[in-house]
Structures are given as structure tokens and as C-alpha cells.
Amino acid sequence: MKLAVMNAEGKELRKLDVDDSVFGIKPNGTVLHQAYVRQRNNQRAGTAQTRTRGEVVGSTRKLHRQKGTGRARAGTAGSPTRVGGGTAFGPRVRDYSQAMPKKMRRLAIRSALSGKAADGQLVVIDQLAFETPKTKEISRILSNVGIERSALIVTSESDRSVLASTRNLLKTKVLPARYLNVGDMLNHQSLLMTEDAVRIAESLWAVAGAPKVAKKPARPARKKAAARPKAEAKPEAKPAAKPEAAAPAAEAEATAEAPAAPKKPARRTRAAAKPKDEGAAKKKTATRRAPKAAASTENKPKPKRATRARAKTADGEDKPKTTRRRTTKKTEESEG
């Protein structure tokens, strides 16, 4: 994107190439509004406070009795409905500050700059230099570049002469490029920037291109182990052939003289121990397990009967049942 650079007389000197990511994007109105509201809220002190009916100094006595006077019901003199009483739902001390992600703040500034450039409200001047502060001189420059209403003047660094020159002008403000913000850009109609201020804005809020993904360095190929030199073949010794021929004969004589070792009986495996006939094996297991079950039932103690056992005498005969007699007044009289 290119912007026209003007001098103090209002004549175009040249075209200036600027970064499209700062001055040429589509403005994001939602983020711009959120940034503006956040900035305004962060400027609030939040110290306003009123007294409630409980904080008002005075008597808490009921003004008159509830009934019989013909007047409306009334409580204390601190009621919000009475003069000098408390305030209902009044302001309290609170913090109005809001937080906002850094990427959204940067996007809001880029949106404001791009919106000013798209609407033709951004003017770039080559320089602003004054030997002595003069309000008349800065007013002449603003009229030459076509600024008639409110203006925000942005310089590369803080300049005392420019600040003193614009102090008496209405709706005019001077800011260094590093302190550029959304609130001041939206509150002023025109934006006047020096060429150096444009470059500083680009360095601060330009969006870098997508970073290239660095390729992983290829792993170095493994070095093959050096082949060991083959051992040279030793010449065969001719006299060694005689003992080799004599060795089998000596072994044969030793085996003939030694007695034969008895063979160990082969171990029976589980597969060999099983009978071939599966039906017979099942019958055997059934006959073996049956007595165990019978024995288990015989050894179990029989359950005791729930009937009460009769008391017996020493001879083994049953004792006669004795009934407990209840004595009453009638029985005593009859017996007497």
C-alpha cells in the first residue's frame, strides 16, 4: 500500500510504501468497539459512593405509631423516601477495569489505522520542526493539508515545541508514536503523522509472516564397522596326521574294555498313563468318586430335632409332668 507524503505547504512530495498488515487490513469493528470501551472503563476512578439507609447518621426511632393516626405508615427518618435519608441502589466503590488479550489490542490499533487510511483521514507529512513554539504556524500547516476539525498529531518522539504550539488549539492533541491508542484515534476525526512516526508504527504493530517450519536435520548415516582382516590360513602340519589316525583306535579299545552301563527306566508321561479307552476312564473316575460322596454324607452329623427332650429319672423312666399352679384369692379361700 502507498500513502502520499506532503510538506508544510500541502504539496505532495512522493509516495510512501507502507505495510499492508498495519494500514491495509479490513477493520474489525467488534474488536475496535471492545478496545474503546475497555480504555474508557480503565480511565474511571470508581470512587463514587453514597450512603444507604443504614449508613445515614440519625435516630432510628419510628416516627409515629403504626395505626390510629390516619397517616401513612412510616419507619425511620433514614428511609430513602424521605429528604435527608439514604440512597437506594446508589453507586459504590468498585473497580471498572477490564482485561483484553494482547493480540486483540494490537488488532484494534491496526484496525483503527486501516480505517483512517481507507476513509482518507490519514495525512502523512515529511516533518514537523519549529525553532520556537508558534500556534499560528501549526494552525497554518493544518489548514494547508486539509484538516479543519479535530486532529491527532503523531510524532516520532516527544517534541516540546510541537506540544507547546498546539496547546491553545481546540480539539487538537499531540502524541508520540509509541503512545498511539484506539481512544484518541476514534475521538479525533483526522490523523496527522510524520514519516518517521509511520515507520515506528510499522515496527511496533506489523504482523510478521508465517514462520517457516525448520526441517529436522537428517540423521547422519551410521558408519559401517570396518571389516576385520581375515586370518591367514595356517599351513597344515604333515606329522599331525599320525596321532589323528591313532586316536580312533584307542577310543575303540577303551569302549570294548569298559562294562556296559545299565539303562535307566523311561519315565511315564501323563499321556502314556491315560488309558486308551475314554469310556472306561470315565467309568473308573465315576466309581472312585462315588464312595467319597457317600462317606461324606455318613460322617455329617444329623440335625437335632426342634422338640424338647423329656426329662428322665435315674432309672431311665420318664418323669411325670408337673404343672405350675397359679394361686389366686379364690383358690386360697377354697383351700382354707
C-alpha positions as CSV (number, residue, x, y, z in Angstrom):
1,M,0.0,0.0,0.0
2,K,1.2,3.5,-0.8
3,L,0.5,6.8,1.0
4,A,1.1,10.3,-0.2
5,V,3.8,12.3,1.7
6,M,3.1,16.1,1.9
7,N,5.1,19.1,3.0
8,A,4.1,22.0,5.2
9,E,2.6,23.8,2.2
10,G,0.2,21.0,1.4
11,K,2.1,19.8,-1.8
12,E,2.6,16.1,-2.4
13,L,6.3,15.2,-2.5
14,R,6.3,11.4,-3.1
15,K,4.6,8.1,-2.4
16,L,5.5,6.1,0.7
17,D,5.2,2.3,0.7
18,V,3.7,1.1,4.0
19,D,2.9,-2.3,5.4
20,D,-0.5,-3.7,4.4
21,S,-0.8,-5.5,7.7
22,V,-0.9,-2.2,9.6
23,F,-2.6,0.2,7.1
24,G,-4.4,-2.0,4.7
25,I,-6.5,-4.6,6.6
26,K,-10.2,-4.8,6.9
27,P,-11.2,-3.1,10.2
28,N,-12.6,-5.4,12.8
29,G,-15.5,-3.3,14.3
30,T,-16.2,-5.7,17.1
31,V,-12.7,-5.7,18.5
32,L,-12.4,-2.0,17.9
33,H,-15.5,-1.3,20.0
34,Q,-14.4,-3.6,22.8
35,A,-11.0,-1.9,22.9
36,Y,-12.6,1.5,23.1
37,V,-15.0,0.5,25.9
38,R,-12.1,-1.1,27.8
39,Q,-9.9,2.0,27.5
40,R,-12.8,4.3,28.7
41,N,-13.6,2.0,31.6
42,N,-9.9,1.8,32.7
43,Q,-9.9,5.6,33.0
44,R,-12.7,5.5,35.6
45,A,-11.6,6.0,39.2
46,G,-14.6,4.1,40.7
47,T,-14.5,6.2,43.9
48,A,-18.2,7.4,43.8
49,Q,-20.2,6.2,46.8
50,T,-23.5,7.1,48.5
51,R,-24.9,6.3,51.9
52,T,-27.6,3.7,52.4
53,R,-30.4,4.0,55.0
54,G,-28.2,2.0,57.4
55,E,-25.2,4.4,57.0
56,V,-27.2,7.7,57.4
57,V,-26.4,9.3,60.8
58,G,-29.6,10.0,62.8
59,S,-32.2,8.4,65.0
60,T,-33.7,5.0,64.1
61,R,-36.9,5.6,66.1
62,K,-40.2,5.0,64.4
63,L,-41.7,8.4,63.5
64,H,-45.2,7.6,64.8
65,R,-47.3,4.7,65.7
66,Q,-48.5,2.3,63.0
67,K,-52.3,2.7,63.3
68,G,-54.7,5.3,64.6
69,T,-53.2,8.5,63.3
70,G,-54.7,8.5,59.8
71,R,-51.3,9.0,58.2
72,A,-49.3,6.7,56.0
73,R,-47.1,4.1,57.6
74,A,-43.6,5.4,58.4
75,G,-40.4,3.9,59.7
76,T,-37.2,5.8,60.5
77,A,-36.1,9.2,59.2
78,G,-33.3,7.5,57.2
79,S,-35.7,5.9,54.7
80,P,-34.9,6.5,51.1
81,T,-38.3,8.0,50.5
82,R,-37.6,10.9,52.9
83,V,-35.5,14.0,52.4
84,G,-32.1,13.5,54.1
85,G,-32.5,9.8,54.1
86,G,-30.3,7.1,52.5
87,T,-30.0,6.4,48.8
88,A,-31.3,3.1,47.4
89,F,-29.2,1.4,44.8
90,G,-26.6,4.2,44.7
91,P,-23.0,3.9,43.4
92,R,-20.5,2.1,45.5
93,V,-16.7,2.0,45.3
94,R,-15.7,-0.6,42.7
95,D,-13.1,-1.4,40.0
96,Y,-14.3,-0.8,36.5
97,S,-11.1,-2.0,34.8
98,Q,-11.3,-4.6,32.0
99,A,-8.7,-7.0,30.7
100,M,-8.1,-7.8,27.0
101,P,-5.7,-10.2,25.3
102,K,-2.6,-8.7,23.7
103,K,-3.4,-9.9,20.2
104,M,-6.8,-8.2,20.3
105,R,-5.3,-4.9,21.5
106,R,-2.8,-5.0,18.6
107,L,-5.6,-5.9,16.1
108,A,-7.7,-2.9,17.4
109,I,-4.8,-0.5,16.7
110,R,-4.2,-1.9,13.2
111,S,-8.0,-1.7,12.5
112,A,-8.1,2.0,13.6
113,L,-5.1,2.9,11.4
114,S,-6.5,1.0,8.4
115,G,-9.9,2.6,8.9
116,K,-8.4,6.1,8.9
117,A,-6.3,5.3,5.8
118,A,-9.4,3.9,3.9
119,D,-11.6,6.9,4.8
120,G,-8.9,9.4,3.6
121,Q,-8.5,10.8,7.1
122,L,-4.8,9.9,7.4
123,V,-2.3,12.5,6.4
124,V,1.5,11.9,6.2
125,I,3.8,14.9,6.4
126,D,7.6,14.8,5.9
127,Q,8.5,16.6,9.2
128,L,7.3,19.0,11.9
129,A,10.1,21.2,13.0
130,F,9.8,24.6,14.8
131,E,12.6,26.8,16.1
132,T,10.2,28.4,18.6
133,P,6.7,27.3,19.5
134,K,4.1,29.1,17.5
135,T,0.4,28.3,17.5
136,K,-0.1,30.4,14.3
137,E,2.4,28.2,12.4
138,I,0.9,24.8,13.4
139,S,-2.6,26.2,12.6
140,R,-1.4,27.2,9.1
141,I,0.1,23.7,8.4
142,L,-3.2,22.0,9.4
143,S,-5.2,24.2,7.1
144,N,-2.7,23.6,4.2
145,V,-3.0,19.8,4.5
146,G,-6.8,20.0,4.6
147,I,-7.5,19.4,8.3
148,E,-10.3,21.7,9.6
149,R,-11.8,19.9,12.6
150,S,-10.3,17.8,15.4
151,A,-6.9,16.4,14.7
152,L,-4.5,14.0,16.4
153,I,-0.8,14.8,15.6
154,V,1.6,11.9,15.9
155,T,5.3,12.5,16.1
156,S,8.3,10.0,16.2
157,E,9.4,11.2,19.6
158,S,8.0,13.6,22.2
159,D,8.6,17.2,20.9
160,R,8.2,20.0,23.3
161,S,7.9,22.7,20.6
162,V,5.1,20.9,18.8
163,L,3.3,20.3,22.1
164,A,3.5,24.0,23.1
165,S,2.4,25.1,19.6
166,T,-0.9,23.1,19.8
167,R,-1.7,23.7,23.4
168,N,-4.1,26.6,22.6
169,L,-5.9,24.8,19.7
170,L,-9.3,23.2,20.4
171,K,-9.7,19.5,19.7
172,T,-6.1,19.0,18.9
173,K,-3.7,16.6,20.7
174,V,-0.1,15.6,20.2
175,L,1.2,12.1,20.9
176,P,4.5,10.2,20.3
177,A,4.0,7.2,18.0
178,R,4.7,4.7,20.8
179,Y,1.7,6.0,22.8
180,L,-0.8,5.7,19.9
181,N,-4.1,4.3,21.2
182,V,-7.6,3.4,20.0
183,G,-9.4,6.0,22.1
184,D,-7.5,9.0,20.8
185,M,-7.7,7.9,17.2
186,L,-11.5,7.5,17.4
187,N,-12.1,10.7,19.3
188,H,-10.4,12.8,16.6
189,Q,-11.5,13.0,13.0
190,S,-8.2,13.4,11.3
191,L,-4.8,11.8,11.9
192,L,-1.6,13.6,11.0
193,M,1.6,11.5,11.2
194,T,5.1,12.3,10.3
195,E,7.1,9.9,8.1
196,D,9.2,8.7,10.9
197,A,6.1,8.1,13.0
198,V,4.7,5.8,10.3
199,R,7.9,3.7,10.3
200,I,7.8,3.4,14.1
201,A,4.1,2.3,13.9
202,E,5.1,-0.4,11.4
203,S,7.9,-1.7,13.6
204,L,5.5,-1.9,16.6
205,W,2.3,-3.4,15.1
206,A,3.3,-5.1,11.9
207,V,2.3,-8.7,11.6
208,A,5.3,-10.9,10.7
209,G,4.8,-13.5,8.0
210,A,4.1,-17.1,8.9
211,P,7.3,-18.6,10.3
212,K,8.8,-21.3,8.2
213,V,8.9,-24.7,9.7
214,A,12.5,-25.6,10.1
215,K,13.3,-29.0,8.7
216,K,14.8,-31.5,11.0
217,P,18.4,-32.2,10.2
218,A,18.8,-35.6,8.6
219,R,20.4,-38.2,10.8
220,P,24.0,-39.0,9.9
221,A,24.3,-42.4,8.3
222,R,25.8,-45.0,10.6
223,K,29.3,-45.9,9.9
224,K,29.7,-49.5,9.0
225,A,32.1,-51.4,11.1
226,A,35.4,-51.9,9.4
227,A,35.8,-55.4,8.2
228,R,38.3,-57.3,10.2
229,P,41.2,-58.7,8.2
230,K,40.8,-62.4,7.6
231,A,43.3,-64.6,9.4
232,E,45.7,-66.1,7.1
233,A,45.3,-69.9,6.7
234,K,48.0,-71.8,8.6
235,P,49.8,-74.5,6.6
236,E,48.7,-78.0,7.7
237,A,51.4,-79.9,9.5
238,K,52.1,-83.3,8.0
239,P,53.2,-85.1,11.2
240,A,49.9,-84.3,12.9
241,A,48.1,-86.8,10.7
242,K,49.5,-89.9,12.6
243,P,48.1,-89.1,16.0
244,E,44.7,-88.4,14.4
245,A,44.6,-91.9,12.9
246,A,45.7,-93.5,16.2
247,A,43.0,-91.7,18.3
248,P,40.0,-93.7,17.0
249,A,41.8,-97.0,17.6
250,A,42.5,-96.0,21.2
251,E,38.8,-95.0,21.8
252,A,37.5,-98.3,20.4
253,E,39.7,-100.3,22.7
254,A,38.5,-98.2,25.8
255,T,34.9,-98.8,24.9
256,A,35.4,-102.5,24.5
257,E,37.1,-102.9,27.9
258,A,34.5,-100.8,29.8
259,P,31.4,-102.7,31.0
260,A,28.0,-101.6,29.6
261,A,26.1,-99.2,31.8
262,P,22.6,-100.3,32.9
263,K,19.9,-98.4,31.1
264,K,17.6,-96.2,33.2
265,P,13.8,-97.0,33.0
266,A,11.9,-94.5,30.9
267,R,9.7,-92.1,32.8
268,R,6.0,-92.5,32.3
269,T,4.4,-89.3,31.0
270,R,0.8,-88.3,31.7
271,A,-0.2,-89.0,28.1
272,A,1.2,-92.6,28.5
273,A,-0.5,-93.1,31.8
274,K,-4.0,-92.4,30.5
275,P,-6.0,-95.5,29.3
276,K,-6.7,-95.7,25.6
277,D,-10.4,-96.3,26.1
278,E,-12.0,-92.9,27.2
279,G,-15.3,-94.6,28.2
280,A,-13.5,-96.9,30.6
281,A,-11.6,-94.0,32.1
282,K,-14.9,-92.1,32.8
283,K,-16.4,-95.2,34.5
284,K,-13.3,-95.5,36.7
285,T,-13.5,-91.9,37.8
286,A,-17.2,-92.3,38.5
287,T,-16.7,-95.4,40.6
288,R,-13.8,-93.8,42.5
289,R,-15.7,-90.6,43.3
290,A,-19.0,-92.3,44.4
291,P,-17.7,-93.7,47.7
292,K,-16.2,-90.4,48.7
293,A,-19.6,-88.7,48.3
294,A,-21.2,-91.5,50.4
295,A,-18.6,-91.2,53.1
296,S,-19.1,-87.5,53.3
297,T,-22.8,-87.9,53.9
298,E,-22.3,-90.6,56.5
299,N,-19.8,-88.5,58.5
300,K,-22.1,-85.5,58.6
301,P,-23.9,-85.1,62.0
302,K,-27.7,-85.4,61.9
303,P,-29.6,-82.2,62.6
304,K,-31.1,-82.0,66.0
305,R,-34.8,-82.1,66.4
306,A,-36.6,-79.0,67.5
307,T,-38.7,-80.9,70.1
308,R,-37.8,-80.5,73.7
309,A,-36.3,-83.7,75.2
310,R,-38.3,-85.3,78.0
311,A,-36.6,-85.3,81.4
312,K,-35.8,-88.8,82.7
313,T,-35.2,-90.2,86.1
314,A,-32.1,-92.0,87.3
315,D,-33.8,-95.3,86.4
316,G,-34.4,-94.1,82.9
317,E,-38.2,-93.7,83.3
318,D,-39.9,-90.6,82.2
319,K,-40.7,-88.1,85.0
320,P,-44.3,-87.1,85.4
321,K,-45.1,-83.7,84.2
322,T,-45.6,-81.1,86.9
323,T,-47.9,-78.2,86.2
324,R,-47.3,-74.9,87.8
325,R,-50.3,-73.8,89.7
326,R,-51.4,-70.2,89.8
327,T,-52.7,-69.1,93.2
328,T,-55.4,-66.6,93.4
329,K,-57.7,-65.3,96.2
330,K,-60.5,-67.8,95.2
331,T,-58.2,-70.8,95.3
332,E,-56.9,-69.7,98.8
333,E,-60.4,-69.4,100.1
334,S,-61.5,-72.8,98.7
335,E,-58.4,-74.5,100.2
336,G,-59.0,-72.8,103.5
